[in-house]
């Protein structure tokens, strides 16, 4: 299989569990016991298909664009799609499709269940992607559930949108934080200044967050 990164990529997502459905010979990736992706193995235990969920219109469009994307293998063929593991679908596109599948299944869970899963999975991940300690924020638990649980849609972000820092680091660059970015702190960081802070206070806040990220080897 050309997509050797897939197992690490999927298991790195919040709340994801993995199992082997022996009677199918499928390696399944689940969120809240709901499968969002699977690597379907053949009789030789080599990957035969990578199966994921998409909105019907997008799935239909992609099947027309790529011969290596076909209707879901032994799945509902309206909502599920299968990708040939040695085909020509670009890696970045497959990552994007896996992200969408994860978000679709996660979004289909009840709000309470979704929060329980995400909160339990980040007990050891106390920092947001920008180095903020969410639990020390006065808005945590009332106005906001924290960066990781809310998928970046924190209280100070535009309604229905993720914080620009989260959008860049997690959604676009597929990283847990800005730790490995050579540009941090960048203009995106500085564009999220809390108006209640002076320039001096804000600069100190930035340096503290950078120091936390650099000290967090799990990022």
C-alpha positions as CSV (number, residue, x, y, z in Angstrom):
1,X,0.0,0.0,0.0
2,X,1.3,3.4,-0.9
3,X,-0.4,5.2,2.0
4,X,1.9,3.9,4.7
5,X,1.1,6.9,6.9
6,X,-2.6,6.1,7.3
7,X,-2.6,4.2,10.6
8,X,-0.5,6.9,12.4
9,X,-2.6,9.6,10.9
10,X,-5.9,8.2,12.0
11,X,-4.9,7.1,15.4
12,X,-3.5,10.6,16.1
13,X,-7.1,12.0,16.0
14,X,-8.9,12.7,19.2
15,X,-11.0,9.9,20.6
16,X,-10.1,7.4,17.9
17,X,-10.0,3.6,18.7
18,X,-8.9,0.8,16.4
19,X,-9.9,-2.8,16.2
20,X,-9.7,-5.8,13.8
21,X,-13.1,-7.2,12.7
22,X,-11.8,-10.7,12.2
23,X,-14.8,-12.1,10.2
24,X,-14.4,-9.3,7.7
25,X,-10.6,-8.9,8.0
26,X,-11.1,-5.2,8.3
27,X,-8.9,-2.9,10.4
28,X,-11.5,-0.4,11.6
29,X,-11.1,3.1,13.0
30,X,-13.9,4.3,15.2
31,X,-15.0,7.3,17.2
32,X,-17.6,6.6,19.9
33,X,-17.8,3.0,18.6
34,X,-18.9,4.3,15.2
35,X,-16.7,3.4,12.3
36,X,-15.5,6.3,10.2
37,X,-12.7,4.5,8.2
38,X,-11.5,1.0,7.5
39,X,-8.6,-0.6,5.8
40,X,-10.1,-3.7,4.2
41,X,-7.6,-6.6,4.0
42,X,-7.6,-9.4,1.4
43,X,-6.9,-13.1,1.9
44,X,-3.1,-12.3,1.9
45,X,-3.7,-9.7,4.7
46,X,-2.7,-6.9,2.3
47,X,-4.9,-3.8,2.0
48,X,-7.6,-4.2,-0.6
49,X,-9.6,-1.0,-0.1
50,X,-9.6,2.0,2.2
51,X,-13.2,2.8,3.1
52,X,-14.6,6.1,4.3
53,X,-17.7,8.2,4.6
54,X,-18.6,11.3,2.6
55,X,-21.5,13.5,1.8
56,X,-23.3,11.8,-1.1
57,X,-22.8,14.6,-3.6
58,X,-19.1,14.8,-2.9
59,X,-18.7,11.1,-3.1
60,X,-20.5,10.9,-6.4
61,X,-18.3,13.7,-7.8
62,X,-15.0,12.2,-6.7
63,X,-16.0,8.8,-8.2
64,X,-16.3,10.5,-11.5
65,X,-13.0,12.2,-11.2
66,X,-10.9,9.3,-9.9
67,X,-11.2,5.7,-11.2
68,X,-9.5,4.6,-7.9
69,X,-12.5,5.8,-5.9
70,X,-15.4,3.5,-6.1
71,X,-18.8,2.9,-4.2
72,X,-18.3,1.6,-0.7
73,X,-17.1,-1.9,-0.5
74,X,-19.7,-3.9,1.3
75,X,-21.2,-0.7,2.6
76,X,-24.0,1.7,1.8
77,X,-23.0,3.0,-1.6
78,X,-24.6,6.3,-1.2
79,X,-22.7,7.4,1.9
80,X,-19.6,5.3,1.8
81,X,-16.7,5.2,-0.7
82,X,-13.7,3.0,-1.1
83,X,-10.2,4.0,-2.3
84,X,-7.8,1.6,-3.9
85,X,-4.6,1.5,-1.7
86,X,-2.2,1.5,-4.7
87,X,-4.0,3.9,-6.9
88,X,-3.4,7.5,-7.9
89,X,-5.5,9.4,-5.4
90,X,-3.1,12.1,-4.0
91,X,-2.1,11.7,-0.4
92,X,-3.3,15.2,0.5
93,X,-6.7,14.5,-1.0
94,X,-7.0,11.2,0.9
95,X,-6.1,12.9,4.1
96,X,-8.8,15.5,3.5
97,X,-11.4,12.8,2.8
98,X,-10.4,10.9,6.0
99,X,-10.8,14.2,7.9
100,X,-14.2,14.7,6.5
101,X,-15.3,11.2,7.3
102,X,-14.1,11.6,10.9
103,X,-15.9,14.9,11.2
104,X,-19.1,13.5,9.7
105,X,-19.3,10.6,12.1
106,X,-18.2,12.7,15.1
107,X,-20.9,15.3,14.2
108,X,-23.5,12.5,14.0
109,X,-23.0,11.7,17.7
110,X,-25.1,13.4,20.3
111,X,-23.6,16.6,21.7
112,X,-23.2,15.1,25.2
113,X,-21.7,11.9,23.8
114,X,-19.3,13.9,21.6
115,X,-18.1,16.1,24.4
116,X,-17.6,13.1,26.7
117,X,-15.5,11.3,24.1
118,X,-13.3,14.3,23.3
119,X,-12.9,15.4,26.9
120,X,-11.8,12.0,28.0
121,X,-9.4,11.7,25.1
122,X,-7.6,15.0,25.9
123,X,-7.0,14.5,29.7
124,X,-3.3,14.4,28.9
125,X,-3.5,17.1,26.3
126,X,-4.0,20.2,28.5
127,X,-2.7,22.7,26.0
128,X,-4.5,24.2,23.1
129,X,-2.7,24.4,19.7
130,X,-1.4,27.9,20.6
131,X,-0.1,26.9,24.0
132,X,-3.0,28.3,26.0
133,X,-3.9,26.4,29.2
134,X,-7.6,26.2,28.7
135,X,-8.4,25.1,32.2
136,X,-6.9,28.3,33.6
137,X,-9.1,30.5,31.5
138,X,-12.0,32.2,33.3
139,X,-14.3,31.3,30.4
140,X,-13.5,27.6,30.5
141,X,-16.5,25.5,31.5
142,X,-19.0,28.3,31.1
143,X,-18.6,30.2,27.8
144,X,-16.2,27.6,26.3
145,X,-15.4,23.9,26.5
146,X,-11.8,24.4,25.4
147,X,-10.0,24.4,22.0
148,X,-9.7,20.7,21.6
149,X,-13.2,19.7,22.6
150,X,-14.8,22.5,20.6
151,X,-12.6,21.7,17.5
152,X,-11.4,25.3,17.6
153,X,-14.8,26.9,17.8
154,X,-13.9,28.7,21.0
155,X,-15.9,31.6,22.5
156,X,-13.8,34.4,20.9
157,X,-13.9,32.9,17.4
158,X,-16.4,34.1,14.8
159,X,-19.7,32.3,15.3
160,X,-19.7,28.9,13.7
161,X,-16.0,29.1,12.8
162,X,-12.8,27.9,14.3
163,X,-10.2,30.2,15.8
164,X,-7.8,31.2,12.9
165,X,-4.8,29.7,14.8
166,X,-6.6,26.3,15.1
167,X,-7.8,26.6,11.4
168,X,-4.1,27.0,10.3
169,X,-2.4,24.5,12.6
170,X,-4.9,21.7,12.9
171,X,-7.2,21.9,9.9
172,X,-4.8,23.0,7.3
173,X,-1.4,21.8,8.4
174,X,-2.8,18.6,10.1
175,X,-0.8,19.2,13.3
176,X,-1.8,19.1,16.9
177,X,-0.2,22.5,17.6
178,X,2.0,25.3,16.4
179,X,5.0,23.8,18.1
180,X,6.8,22.6,14.9
181,X,6.0,25.7,12.9
182,X,8.9,27.9,12.1
183,X,6.7,30.9,11.7
184,X,5.1,30.9,15.2
185,X,4.3,33.4,16.6
186,X,3.0,34.7,13.3
187,X,0.6,37.4,12.1
188,X,-2.3,35.0,12.7
189,X,-1.3,34.8,16.4
190,X,-1.0,38.6,16.6
191,X,-4.4,39.0,14.9
192,X,-6.1,37.3,17.9
193,X,-4.9,39.8,20.5
194,X,-7.2,40.1,23.5
195,X,-8.2,43.8,23.5
196,X,-8.1,43.9,27.3
197,X,-4.3,43.3,27.2
198,X,-1.7,46.0,26.6
199,X,0.9,45.4,24.0
200,X,3.4,44.5,26.6
201,X,1.1,42.1,28.3
202,X,0.2,40.5,25.0
203,X,3.8,40.0,24.1
204,X,4.5,38.4,27.5
205,X,1.4,36.1,26.9
206,X,2.8,35.1,23.5
207,X,6.2,34.2,24.9
208,X,4.6,32.2,27.7
209,X,2.5,30.2,25.2
210,X,5.5,29.5,23.0
211,X,7.5,28.3,26.0
212,X,4.7,25.9,26.9
213,X,4.6,24.5,23.4
214,X,8.3,24.0,23.3
215,X,8.2,22.1,26.6
216,X,5.3,19.9,25.4
217,X,7.0,17.0,23.6
218,X,3.7,15.4,22.7
219,X,2.7,18.2,20.3
